[in-house]
């Protein structure tokens, strides 16, 4: 069941800060409980044991010097601990979080059915991240994707979206506002970009607690039309994170897409949430991505674009590039005239895009 939590729920979404709520006081007993629990969880589960030991030693030194004694704000304590952990680990997934509401007492490995139902309902209200579908001038498909929801929740939505875009001559996938999610959805959406019997090894995820690795491949079967052989462009920004970066990194290494925009956020370590106290928990990255081509990942460095432009100009830049690519294989003069008009419109949009 542990692996189900790791791979079924959007990891980056689980790790995000909670909405701003009223603060609470935190006393010495609570601080000690949180620090003890934090050290234990890091030692037990953080993906790099040697880095975990450095973080534990640093927390111990600060604790011994009474650096935390004056912190009485729960929100400030969580923020301070996160800053100290990330200063050593450089891991943007690793964070201590404060909750105004009482955190449920349950096993750390498995969310309750109520939590899963609430999570699914919240994602459904956002259409599981499929924010916008459009056919741009020049018959260029456009998908604005805000998250990678688990296929068990959003498989039907993904199939409907990609079927809508299947007749486009090129495709732009916009991940500029995508904070990540499920690697299973990464695999599902990537499958649309390849033909039948063209399975691709996308990524491996190694998890330290089990000392095991799971491979991720495109799927052998897809109940939808495919987009094989057509140009694909992925838009990125500095807030593109986690599974959105995996999708981008996979396609870049497979040379299946052109990446347009900004270098991404740099988070390649999945994991799970651990309860530390009635009002505190920590997201502990217990795994790491291993790309089968590069043999490494994007942690800390992010994914660098093929075409480096400010995020505001990424869409029009990709649109122009897509039209140019389609024109290379077009022989019909009437079609070429339509593409030239679409190109003119895209260039006007590029010039009108606001500066960084």
N, C-alpha and C positions, 0 to 999 in steps of 0.2 A: 504493500500500500504506500510505502514511502516514496517509491519511484513514481506512482501515480500523481502524488502531489507535485513532485518536481516537474513533471512533464505535462500535466493536464491543465494547470492553471497558469495564466500569464504571469511569469515570474517578475518582470519589471513592474507590472501594475501592483503586485503584492508588496513590492519594496518601496513604492512611492510614499512620500510624506502624507500623513492624514490631513483632512481639512482643519483649518485653524479653529480651535475651540478654546474655551476659557482655560486658564492655567490652573495648576494645583501646587500646593506646597509639598516639598520633598524633604524629609528629615534624615538624620544620620543613619537610622536603622534601614530606611528604604535605600539610601545611597549604597550602603554596604551590601545589601541583598542584591542590588542591581549589578554592582561591580563584581561580586563573587560569581553571580550567574553568567555575566558576560565573559569573564575569564574562562569559565568552564565550557561554555558553548564554543568559544573560539578554539580552545584546545581540542575539543572533540570533533569539530566539524569544518573549520575554515579550510579552504582548498589547499593552501600552502602552509604546512605545519611550521616551517621555519619563520614565516611571516607572522603567524599566529603567536609564536613565542615572543617575538619582538614587540607585538602589540600588548601582550599580557605584561611583559616586563615594563613597558612604558606606563601602562595604567597603574601598575604596582608602585612605580617610582613616584608618580604624581600623587597617588593615594598616601604613600608614606610621608610625602612632603606636605600633606594636608591641603593640596591644591583644590580639592573638591568640597572642602568643609564649608565654605562660604556660599555655596550654591544652594539656594532654597527653592528656586523655580523649577518645576518639573520640565517645562518646555526648554529652559536654558540648559538643564542637565543633559537632556537627550541631544540637543544640538552640540554641546561641548564634547560629549563622548564621541559623537559621530565625527566631528572635526579631528579629534585626536586619533581615532582609528584610521581615518582616511589619509591623514598626514603620513602615516607609516605605510599603509597598504596601497595607497593610490587607487583603491577599489571603490568605484562610485555606487556599486550595489550595496556595499556594507554600510548599514546605518542603524542607529538606535532610534526608536520611535516612541513618542509619548502619546497616550490615549486618555482623553478626559473621562471617557466611559470605562467601566470595569471590563477588563479583558476576560474572556471566558477561560475557565480552567479546563484544559483538555490536553490530550497528547499533542506534542509539538509536530507530529508528522502528518496529521490528517485533519483538514477542516471539517466542521460539522456540516450535516446536510442543509441546515438552515443557512449557513454561510455560503455554501455553494449556490443555493437557490437565490439568495439575495444578490450574489455576484452575477449570476446569469441574468437576472431581471435588470440589473443596472446596465449590463452590457447590451441587452436587447434594446433598451431605451436609446442607446447610441448607435443602433443598427449594427452592433458588433464591430464598430470601427470603419465600416464601409460608408464613408461620409458623402462621397460625390462620385457619380459616374457621368461621363460625357463623351460624345464624339466631337472632337475639335475639327476645325477646318482642315481639309486635306485628308479626311478620314483617319485621323489619329485618335486612338482611344486614350482616355484619361481616367485613372482611378486615384482618388484621394483616400488613402487608407490610414486611419488613426490608431490602429492597434491590431495585433495578431491574436484574435480570440481562438480558444480551443475549437477544433472542428466538431467536437461533440455538441457544442453550442451553436456554432456558426457555419457549419459545413454547407447547409442549404443556401445560406446567404452568399457564401463565396462562389458556389456553383452558378447561382443566378447572376451575380455580378460579372463573372468571367464569360458566361454565355452571351451576355449583353455586348461585351467588348470583342467577341470572337471574330467579327467580320471587319474590324479595323485593319488598316495596312501597317500600322506601327502602334506601339503601346507605351504610354508614360505612366509609371507607378509613383505616386507622390508620397514619400515617407518623411516629409519635412516636419510633420507634427506627430510622428509616431514614436511612442516610448517603449514599444516592445510587446512581448506576449509569449505565445506558445510556439515552440519549435515544430510542433505537429502542423500548425497552420502554415508555417514557413515552408514545410515540405509539400503541403497540399497546393499552395499557390504556385510554387516553383514547378510543380508537375504540369500545370497548364502551359508552361513555356517550352515544353519538350514533346516530341512525338511519341506515339505508342512504341513500346519495346526499346525506348531510348532512356533507360534508367540511369540516373546520375547520383553518385555519392556526394552528398551535400556537406555534411558536417558530422563530427563525433562529439559527444558530451561525456567527459570523464567526471565521476563523482568520487571524492575521497572517502566518505564514510563507508561505502561498500567496496571501494577499490575496484570499480567496474566502469566499463565504457559502453555507451549505446551509440550505434551508428544510425545516421539519418540519411535516407535516400528518397528520391522522387518515388511516387507511388506506381505500382504496376497497373492499377486500374483507375480510371477517372470517369465519372458519370457526366461528362460535359464535353463541349468542343475544346479543342486545343489551339494554342497560339504558336505552334512550332515554326521555326524558320523566319519569323518576322522580327523586325528591329524592336528592341526593348530599351527603354530609358528609365532609370531610377533617380528620383530627386531626393537630395539629402540636405540636412541642416545640422547645426551643432547640437540640436536637441534630439536628433534621431538616435535611438538608444536600444541596446540589448538585442532582442530578437529582430528588430528592424535593421540593426546593423548586421546580424547574421545573414538575413536575406540579401542585403546589399553585398556583403563580403563574399558570400557563396557565388552569387552571379558574376561578381567581378573576377574571381579566381577561375570560374568556369568559362569566362569570356562570353557570357550569354547576354550581358546588358552593358550599356554605357552609363556610368554614374555621373550625375550632373548636380552641382551645388557646392556644399561646404563639407569639410571633414566632420565626421560624426562624433558622438559623445565619448565613446571608448569604454563600453561595459560588456564584458564577455563572460562573466561568471554567474551562472544560475545558482539558486539555492532555495532556502526556505526560512520561514519566520519562527522564532523561538521566543516563548514567553519568559520574561525575567522577573516580573512583578505584577501586581494588580493593574498597573497603569503603564507598564513599559514592556516592549519586546524589541527584538533585534532581528534584522534580516541578515542571515549568515550565508555568504556565497560558499557553497560546498563543492562546486564543480567548475569546470573550465571547458571552453570550446577548443577543439583541435581540427582545423581545416585539413582535409585530405590532400590538398594541393600545396598549401604553404607550410603545413605542419605546425602552424601557430594560430594566433587569433588577433583580434583588434583591441584587446584590453589596453587601456591607457592611451593608445595612439589613435584610436578611431579608424574609420575607413576613409581613405583619401579619394576624392572624386577624380574621374578621368577628365572632366571639364570643370575647372574650379571657377565658380562665379558666386556672387552673393545670392543667398537663398531667395531673395525677392525676384531675381532674374532667372532663376533656375527653370521655371516652367516655360517661359518664352524661348529660352536658349535650347531646351530639349525639343520644343515644338519645331523650331527652325531646323535643328539637326535631323529630326524625324522626317520632315518633308523633303529635305535634301536627299536622305537615304532612299526614300520611296521614288523620287524622281530618277535616281540612277537606274532603276529597273523598269521605268515606264517608257513605252514606245508610242502610245496613243497620244496624238497631238492635242486633242480636246482635253484629255486627262492632264496633260502637262500644263495647259493653260489654267485649269482649275487649281493645280498645285502652285502655280506661280502667284495666283491671287491669294491663296492661303498663306504663302510665304510672305507676301507683302503685309498681310494682316498681322502675322506673327512678329515681323520685324517692328511694326508700329507698337505692338504690345511690349516688346523688349525695350524700346526707347522710352516708353511711358512708365516702365517699372521704377519704383522709388529706389534711391541709392541705399546702400547698407546703413 
